Amino acid sequence: MGVKRGLAGLRDILGEVDFPADKDTIVQHALDADADTEIVSALRAMPPAEYNEPNEVLRSVPLEESEEGAQTEAARVRQARERTQSGMAESAMENRPVNPIEDELGENRKA
């Protein structure tokens, strides 16, 4: 079975947990169920409490629905940091530093 992602993956994981369960039990079950790092991080951020049903956990964990093939949060952050478009060839990216004069005037004024 593949890595479980997003709210749908969390619902699958919680369906296999015996409630009531504490935070550590839920986190460990997610790790055993091959949950992605976003789910595990969200579960670790929950308040340390005894949860009586899956809906209590779902209310404590802010996860969004995940589309099939969607990027993980880490991939979105890395892409934003590198300022690249998904699928863009590295040779098509602007890698050289911009000369401030050339940037303002549109050309380098060397004579």
N, C-alpha and C positions, 0 to 999 in steps of 0.2 A: 504494500500500500504506500502511496506517495506521502509527501510532507503535507500536513494539514495546515491550512492558512485561513486567516480572517475569521469572521463571525461564524461562518458555516463550519469551519474546522473546529472552532471552540465548542459549538453545539454538539458535534460528533463526539468530542472528547468528554464533555460533561454527561452525555448519555451513557457513558460507561463507568462513571464514578458512582460509588455507593454513598448516598447522602443519609444523614448529615456528615459533612467532611470539613476538615480545617484547611486553611490556605496551603500549608506545606503538602498535604495529601493531594490536593488538586494540582499544584505545580508539579509534583513528582509524577502524577498520572499523565500530565501533558508531555513531560519529557519522555516518558516511556512510550507514549503514543506517537512520537515523531512530530511534535508540533513545531512550527517555525519559530524563529527567535522573537518575532513580534508578539505572538500569543504568549510565549513564556515570559517575556518582559512585562506584558500587561498583567499577567497573573501574579507575578512577583510584586507588582505595585499595589495589589489589593490590600485592604486593611486586614491585619491578622485577626480573623474571627472564625467562628463556626458557621458554615453555610448549610442551610436546611434543604435547599433545592437549587436546580440549575439557574432559574431566573434570578436568584439573589446574586449569583456570580456574574451573570450577564449584565445586571445593572451596575455592578462594581467595576466592570472592565470596559473601557471605551474602545471598541473595535468596530470597524466598518465592514460592510459586506465586501467580499473579495471576488473580483471577476476572474474567470479561468484564464490563466496565462498573464495575469496582471503582475506588475513589478512589486517587489517587496519594498517596504519603507526604506531599508538600507540602500537598495538600488536607486530609488528616487532621490535620496539625499546625495549619493555619490554622483549621480548625473547632474544634479543642480550645482554641486560644488565644481564639477569640471565644465559646466556650462556647455554641454554637448547635447545634440539631438539624438534620440534613439535611432540607431541604424546608420548614423553618419560616419563616413570613412574618415580615418584620422588624417589622411592626406588632404581632405577637403576643409579641415579646420584651420583657422588662422592661428599659427603658432608663434609668429615673430612679434617682438615688442613693437608697439606703435610709436612712431616719432610724433611728439605733440604738434609740431608745425605741419607735418603731413596730415595728421588727424584733423587739424583745424582747416587747412587750406585745400586739402585733397591731393596734394602733391608735395614732393620735396623740392625746395627752391635752391638747390645747389647749382651754381653757374659754371 
